[in-house]
Amino acid sequence: MAISEWLDILMFAVACGALLCGFPVAFTLAGVALIFGLLGMWFDVFDFGFMAVLPQRIYGNMTNEVLMAVPLFIFMGTMLERSRVAEELLENMARLFGSLRGGLGFSVSIVGALLAASTGIVGATVVTMGLLSLPTMVRRGYDPSLACGSIAAAGTLGQIIPPSIVLVLLGDTMSNAYADAQRAQGIFALDTISVGDLFAGAIIPGLMLVGFYIAYQAWRAYSDPASSPTMPPEDHLTRKELYSRTLRALIPPVTLIISVMGSILAGIATPTEAAAVGAVGAILLAGERHERTRRAVRIAALALVALLIETSFMDLRTSRNNIGIIDTIGIAAAFVFCAAIAWGLLASLVQLARQGTLQEVSQSTARVTSMVFIILIGAALFSLVFRGLGGDTTVEHFLTNMPGGAVGAMITVMAIMFLLGFFLDFIEIVFVVVPLVAPVLLQMGIDPIWLGIMMAINLQTSFLTPPFGFALFYLRGVAPETIRTAQIYRGVVPFVIIQIFALIVIALVPGLATWLPHLIFG
């Protein structure tokens, strides 16, 4: 067989090899695509006209309203990390559950879920909990491997519990793949899938995963009491004071979660609009930490909640010809609420700018957002050349000829993504692998929401699987010197198995992922 017929497979293999050697992802994808595009032209098997589509792809990505949510969610998570919300949550949850055997592990999982629903950034969650919880757990006699595994696994919940950057990127990719699959079947009245569908679909699996983590920690505490000792209560705190402190620590992040997720699920706002609400809320939470701006921030927070409630019950459009007296009063009230929000927001921004926090958060957001979009551009070029070399046909033949039909193809894709997760970042898998395999699977009749959630949970394991699991790197960077790397690796193994078990449960009971989206969005 001529080498020209293997160029698509060689292209994918060379790209994976270059990534394993540590070359920058975006430049690797674009560079490999250019090289194999020129080789394809040399062998006369590639039409350079495919390259002409690249500027349109880039412009489409830059003007994609869904992807605008990415920098907003990143800003929200980074700002919350700097505002010490996690510290207060961990301290109070540890006091609340510490008297139970395994209670510190329970508190880590619960706080991880709350941070996942309010920040969605794995690195920030793992580093914060590693700095605060790991020394305490080791000092109280917890098994170091169990402590490390609990913290690393809880930190990865931000990849499945919405609002999640993975779900935003995956939702956009799955939407395009679903449209391609329908057009390939001759369906031009296209059905759609949105990021909101994936957000709704991920809620039950995410909470189920938290329950599995806590159940495992409870089993370890029961079967091996020495691995999960109790923490002696603090005598100077009464139970009433303990509940009061815990409630005060819970209210801010829970309010933000309800504002962001509630506005999406209630149909009040799109994910991008909700991300903007989350970014504003994060700024207000950070400003609330300071005595000078506390009053303005609390008034602004109440105004923000009131505005969301008003939006769900009233038509606030001012461009209408006929506006009733009730709507006029509502519009006037909305202007007052907006002014209050602007006042609190301005006060918070000034205070954060004086401290230097605003500059740090903005720079961090710009770095992460630039990384995501430059990878997106490189992946777009890679995808164009790969398709031009016939790679999509090769993938389709490979999956459709798998024994077992759609089930066999699905198992194969899940296994490939799991293995790639050992070596590649979730962003590369979302931008490179998913666009190749998702259209073929969707043409086989697989539900797009269920497929998206299965892929999201599969991608979550990539943060825990050595040698390139990012959660392991983050935890190793902040762990005490007494913690060995082998203990961290050994500790995450049970949680990887739990994630695989969760994947199997959702595969056997698809309604766990599809019931809530169909209930909410129809």
C-alpha positions in Angstrom: 0.0 0.0 0.0 1.3 3.4 -0.9 2.5 5.8 1.8 0.0 8.4 0.6 -2.8 6.2 1.8 -1.4 6.2 5.3 -0.8 9.9 5.7 -3.8 10.6 7.9 -2.9 7.8 10.4 0.8 8.9 10.3 -0.3 12.5 10.9 -2.2 11.6 14.1 0.7 9.4 15.3 3.3 12.1 14.7 1.1 14.7 16.5 0.8 12.4 19.6 4.5 11.6 19.6 5.4 15.3 19.4 3.1 16.1 22.3 4.6 13.4 24.4 8.0 14.9 23.8 6.8 18.1 25.4 6.4 20.4 22.5 3.8 23.2 22.9 0.4 21.9 22.0 -0.9 24.7 19.7 2.3 24.9 17.7 2.6 21.1 17.5 -0.9 20.7 16.1 -0.5 23.6 13.6 3.1 22.5 12.6 2.2 18.9 12.1 -0.8 19.9 10.0 1.2 22.2 7.8 3.9 19.5 7.2 1.4 16.8 6.3 -0.6 19.2 4.2 2.5 19.8 2.1 3.2 16.1 2.0 -0.4 15.5 0.8 0.1 18.1 -1.9 3.4 16.4 -2.9 1.6 13.0 -3.2 -1.4 14.7 -4.9 -3.8 13.5 -2.2 -4.6 16.8 -0.5 -6.5 19.8 -1.9 -5.0 23.1 -0.7 -8.5 24.5 -0.9 -9.1 23.1 2.6 -6.6 25.7 4.0 -8.8 28.5 2.6 -11.5 27.6 5.2 -9.1 28.3 8.1 -9.6 32.1 8.3 -13.4 31.5 8.4 -12.9 28.9 11.2 -10.8 31.3 13.2 -13.2 34.2 12.8 -16.1 31.9 13.7 -14.4 30.8 16.9 -13.5 34.4 17.9 -17.1 35.5 17.4 -18.7 32.4 18.9 -21.0 33.6 21.7 -20.7 30.2 23.6 -16.9 30.4 23.8 -17.2 33.9 25.3 -18.2 32.1 28.5 -14.7 30.6 28.8 -12.8 33.8 29.9 -15.8 34.8 32.1 -15.8 31.5 34.0 -12.0 31.5 34.2 -12.2 35.1 35.7 -14.9 34.0 38.1 -12.9 31.0 39.4 -9.7 32.9 39.7 -11.3 35.8 41.6 -13.0 33.4 44.0 -9.7 31.6 44.6 -8.1 34.9 45.6 -11.1 35.9 47.8 -10.4 33.0 50.3 -13.8 31.5 50.0 -12.3 28.0 50.0 -10.3 28.6 53.2 -13.4 29.5 55.2 -15.4 26.6 53.7 -12.7 24.1 54.5 -12.1 25.4 58.1 -15.8 25.3 59.0 -16.6 22.0 57.3 -13.6 20.4 59.0 -15.0 21.6 62.4 -18.5 20.4 61.5 -17.5 16.8 60.3 -14.2 16.4 62.2 -15.8 14.6 65.1 -16.9 11.8 62.8 -14.5 9.0 61.8 -13.4 10.0 58.3 -15.0 13.4 58.7 -12.1 15.4 57.3 -12.3 13.3 54.1 -16.1 14.0 53.9 -15.4 17.7 54.3 -12.8 17.7 51.5 -15.3 16.0 49.1 -18.2 18.4 50.0 -16.0 21.5 49.8 -14.6 20.2 46.5 -18.1 19.9 45.1 -19.0 23.4 46.3 -15.9 24.9 44.8 -16.5 23.0 41.6 -19.9 24.5 41.3 -18.6 28.0 42.0 -15.1 28.0 40.4 -14.7 25.1 38.1 -10.9 25.4 38.0 -9.0 22.2 39.0 -5.6 23.8 39.7 -7.0 26.4 42.1 -9.1 23.9 44.0 -6.3 21.2 44.3 -3.7 23.8 45.4 -6.0 25.5 47.9 -7.2 22.2 49.5 -3.6 20.8 49.4 -2.3 23.8 51.2 -5.0 23.9 53.8 -6.3 20.3 54.3 -3.3 18.0 53.6 -1.1 19.1 56.5 -4.1 18.9 58.9 -5.1 15.4 57.7 -1.6 14.1 58.0 -1.1 15.7 61.4 -4.3 14.1 62.6 -3.1 10.7 61.6 -4.8 10.2 58.3 -3.3 7.7 55.9 -1.2 9.9 53.6 -2.3 8.1 50.4 -6.0 8.4 51.4 -5.6 12.1 52.2 -3.8 12.8 48.9 -6.3 10.8 46.8 -9.3 12.5 48.5 -7.9 16.0 47.8 -6.8 15.3 44.2 -10.2 13.6 43.4 -12.3 16.3 45.0 -10.3 18.9 43.0 -11.2 17.3 39.7 -15.0 17.6 40.4 -14.7 21.0 38.7 -14.5 19.2 35.4 -17.9 17.6 35.7 -20.0 19.7 38.0 -21.2 22.8 36.2 -20.3 25.5 35.4 -17.3 23.7 34.0 -14.8 24.8 31.3 -14.7 21.3 30.0 -18.5 21.3 29.5 -18.4 24.7 27.8 -15.7 23.5 25.3 -17.3 20.1 24.9 -20.8 21.6 24.4 -19.6 23.8 21.6 -17.7 20.8 20.0 -20.6 18.4 20.4 -23.0 21.0 18.9 -20.9 21.2 15.7 -20.5 17.4 15.6 -24.3 16.9 16.1 -25.0 19.2 13.2 -22.5 17.4 11.0 -24.0 14.0 11.9 -27.5 15.2 10.9 -26.4 16.7 7.6 -24.6 13.5 6.8 -27.9 11.7 7.4 -29.7 14.1 5.0 -31.4 15.9 7.9 -31.4 19.7 7.2 -34.0 20.8 9.8 -31.3 20.5 12.4 -31.9 19.6 16.1 -29.5 21.3 18.4 -27.6 20.6 21.6 -26.4 23.4 23.8 -24.0 24.0 26.7 -27.1 24.4 28.9 -28.1 20.8 28.0 -24.7 19.5 29.1 -24.8 21.6 32.3 -28.2 20.1 33.2 -27.1 16.6 32.2 -24.0 16.8 34.4 -25.7 17.7 37.7 -26.9 14.2 38.7 -23.7 12.4 37.6 -21.6 15.0 39.4 -23.5 14.6 42.6 -23.4 10.8 42.2 -19.7 11.0 41.9 -19.4 13.0 45.1 -21.6 10.4 46.8 -19.3 7.6 45.6 -16.3 9.5 47.0 -17.9 9.9 50.4 -19.1 6.3 50.4 -15.5 5.1 49.7 -14.1 7.2 52.5 -16.8 5.9 54.9 -15.9 2.4 54.0 -12.2 3.0 54.6 -13.0 4.6 57.9 -15.1 1.5 58.9 -12.8 -1.1 57.6 -9.5 0.6 58.6 -10.2 3.0 61.5 -6.5 3.9 61.8 -6.6 5.4 58.3 -9.3 8.0 59.2 -9.2 9.0 62.8 -11.5 11.6 64.4 -10.5 15.2 65.1 -11.0 16.3 68.7 -13.7 19.1 68.9 -12.7 22.7 69.7 -13.9 23.3 73.2 -14.1 27.1 72.9 -16.8 26.8 70.2 -20.4 25.9 71.1 -22.5 24.0 68.6 -24.6 27.1 67.9 -21.4 29.1 67.1 -20.2 26.2 64.9 -23.4 26.1 62.9 -23.5 29.9 62.6 -19.9 30.1 61.3 -20.6 27.2 58.8 -23.7 28.9 57.6 -21.9 32.2 57.1 -19.2 30.4 55.1 -21.8 28.6 53.0 -24.1 31.4 52.1 -21.8 33.4 49.6 -20.8 30.5 47.4 -24.2 28.9 47.5 -25.8 32.2 46.5 -23.4 32.5 43.6 -24.1 28.9 42.5 -27.8 29.5 42.6 -27.5 32.7 40.6 -25.4 31.2 37.9 -26.8 27.7 37.5 -30.4 28.8 38.4 -30.4 31.4 35.7 -29.3 28.8 33.1 -31.7 26.0 34.2 -34.6 28.4 34.6 -34.1 29.7 31.1 -33.5 33.3 32.3 -29.9 33.5 30.8 -27.7 31.7 28.4 -24.5 30.1 29.8 -22.5 33.1 28.5 -24.9 35.6 30.2 -24.8 33.5 33.4 -21.0 33.5 33.2 -21.1 37.3 33.2 -23.4 37.2 36.3 -20.9 34.8 37.9 -18.0 37.1 37.2 -19.8 40.1 38.7 -20.8 37.9 41.7 -17.2 36.9 42.2 -16.0 40.5 42.2 -18.7 41.3 44.8 -17.7 38.4 47.0 -14.1 39.5 46.9 -15.1 43.0 47.8 -17.3 41.8 50.6 -14.2 40.7 52.5 -13.2 44.3 53.2 -14.9 46.5 55.8 -14.7 49.6 53.6 -16.8 48.1 50.8 -18.9 45.6 52.6 -22.1 47.7 52.8 -22.0 48.7 49.1 -21.4 45.0 48.1 -24.3 43.6 50.2 -26.7 46.1 48.7 -25.4 45.3 45.2 -25.7 41.5 45.8 -29.4 42.0 46.9 -30.0 44.1 43.8 -28.4 41.4 41.6 -30.7 38.7 43.0 -33.7 41.0 42.8 -32.9 41.8 39.1 -32.7 38.1 38.3 -36.0 37.4 39.9 -37.6 40.4 38.2 -36.3 39.3 34.8 -37.9 35.9 35.2 -41.4 37.4 35.9 -41.5 40.6 33.8 -40.9 41.8 30.3 -38.2 44.5 30.8 -37.7 45.4 27.1 -37.7 49.1 26.5 -38.0 48.9 22.7 -41.7 48.0 22.7 -44.4 50.3 21.4 -46.8 49.7 24.2 -45.5 49.4 27.8 -48.0 48.9 30.6 -47.9 50.7 33.9 -46.7 47.6 35.8 -43.9 47.0 33.2 -42.9 50.7 33.4 -42.5 50.4 37.2 -40.6 47.2 36.7 -38.2 48.8 34.2 -37.7 51.8 36.6 -36.9 49.4 39.4 -34.5 47.5 37.1 -32.6 50.7 36.5 -32.3 51.3 40.2 -31.1 47.7 40.7 -28.5 48.2 38.0 -27.3 51.4 39.6 -26.9 49.6 42.9 -24.9 46.8 41.3 -22.7 49.3 39.5 -22.0 51.1 42.8 -21.0 47.9 44.6 -19.1 46.7 41.6 -17.1 49.9 41.3 -16.4 50.0 45.0 -15.1 46.4 44.9 -13.0 47.0 41.8 -11.3 50.0 43.3 -10.5 48.1 46.5 -9.2 45.1 44.6 -7.1 47.3 42.3 -5.5 49.0 45.4 -4.5 45.5 46.7 -3.2 44.3 43.3 -5.7 41.5 43.3 -7.5 42.7 40.2 -4.3 42.9 38.2 -3.3 39.3 39.2 -6.7 37.9 38.4 -6.8 39.7 35.0 -3.4 38.5 34.0 -4.1 34.9 35.0 -7.4 35.0 33.1 -5.7 36.4 30.0 -3.0 33.7 30.1 -5.4 30.8 30.5 -7.8 32.2 27.9 -5.0 32.8 25.4 -3.8 29.2 25.9 -7.3 27.8 25.2 -7.9 29.8 22.1 -4.5 29.3 20.6 -4.9 25.6 21.0 -8.4 25.9 19.4 -6.8 27.6 16.3 -4.1 24.9 16.1 -6.7 22.2 16.4 -8.8 23.8 13.7 -5.9 23.6 11.3 -5.1 20.1 12.3 -8.8 19.0 11.8 -8.9 20.6 8.3 -5.8 18.8 7.1 -6.8 15.6 8.7 -10.1 15.7 7.0 -8.5 16.7 3.7 -6.3 13.6 3.9 -9.4 11.4 4.3 -9.0 10.9 8.1 -12.7 11.3 8.8 -13.4 8.5 6.4 -10.8 6.3 8.1 -12.3 7.0 11.5 -15.8 6.3 10.2 -14.7 2.9 8.7 -12.8 2.0 11.8 -15.8 2.6 14.2 -18.6 1.3 11.9 -16.7 -2.0 11.4 -16.2 -2.6 15.1 -18.0 -5.7 16.4 -21.0 -4.9 18.5 -22.2 -1.9 16.4 -22.8 1.3 18.3 -22.0 -0.4 21.6 -18.7 -1.7 20.4 -17.8 1.7 18.8 -18.7 3.5 22.0 -16.6 1.2 24.2 -13.7 1.6 21.8 -13.9 5.4 21.8 -14.1 5.5 25.6 -11.1 3.2 25.9 -9.1 5.3 23.5 -10.0 8.6 25.3 -9.1 7.0 28.6 -5.7 5.9 27.3 -5.0 9.3 25.7 -5.8 10.9 29.0 -2.6 9.4 30.4 -0.6 11.5 28.1 -2.7 14.4 26.7 -4.5 17.3 28.3 -8.3 17.4 28.2 -8.2 20.5 25.9 -6.3 18.6 23.2 -8.7 15.6 23.4 -11.8 17.9 23.2 -10.4 19.8 20.2 -8.7 17.0 18.3 -10.3 13.7 19.1 -13.9 14.5 19.8 -14.6 16.3 16.4 -13.3 13.1 14.7 -15.3 10.4 16.6 -18.4 12.2 17.8 -20.1 12.7 14.3 -19.7 8.9 13.6 -21.1 7.9 17.0 -24.1 10.3 16.7 -24.9 8.9 13.2 -25.3 5.5 14.9 -28.2 6.9 17.0 -26.4 7.7 20.2 -27.9 10.4 22.3 -25.7 13.6 22.1 -26.3 14.6 25.7 -25.5 11.2 27.1 -22.4 11.0 24.8 -21.2 14.4 26.0 -21.5 13.5 29.7 -19.8 10.1 29.2 -16.9 12.0 27.5 -16.8 14.6 30.2 -16.4 12.0 33.0 -13.9 10.1 30.9 -11.9 13.3 30.5 -12.1 13.9 34.2 -9.9 10.8 34.8 -7.1 12.4 32.8 -6.4 14.8 35.7 -5.7 11.8 38.0 -3.9 9.3 35.7 -0.1 9.3 35.9 2.3 10.3 34.5 0.7 13.6 33.2 -2.3 14.0 35.5 -2.4 17.7 36.3 -4.0 17.2 39.7 -1.0 15.1 40.7 1.4 17.8 39.6 -0.6 20.5 41.5 -0.7 18.4 44.7 2.9 17.4 44.5 3.8 21.1 44.2 2.1 22.0 47.5 2.4 18.8 49.5 4.7 18.6 52.5 8.2 17.1 51.9 7.1 14.1 54.1 4.6 13.1 51.4 6.2 10.9 48.7 5.2 11.0 45.1 4.4 7.3 45.2 1.9 7.9 48.0 0.1 10.5 45.8 -0.1 8.1 42.9 -1.2 5.2 45.1 -3.9 7.4 46.7 -5.6 8.4 43.4 -5.9 4.8 42.1 -9.1 4.0 44.1 -10.7 7.3 42.9 -9.8 6.5 39.3 -11.6 3.2 39.7 -14.6 5.0 41.2 -14.7 7.3 38.2 -14.6 4.3 35.8 -17.4 2.7 37.9 -19.4 5.9 37.6 -18.9 5.8 33.8 -20.2 2.2 33.7 -23.3 3.2 35.9 -24.2 6.0 33.5 -23.6 3.8 30.5 -26.1 1.3 31.9 -28.6 3.9 33.1 -28.5 6.7 30.5 -31.4 8.5 32.2 -29.0 9.7 34.9 -27.6 12.1 32.2 -30.6 12.7 30.0 -33.6 12.9 32.4 -32.9 16.4 33.8 -32.1 18.1 30.4 -35.3 16.7 28.9 -37.3 17.7 32.0 -36.0 21.3 31.9 -35.6 22.0 28.2 -38.0 19.5 26.7 
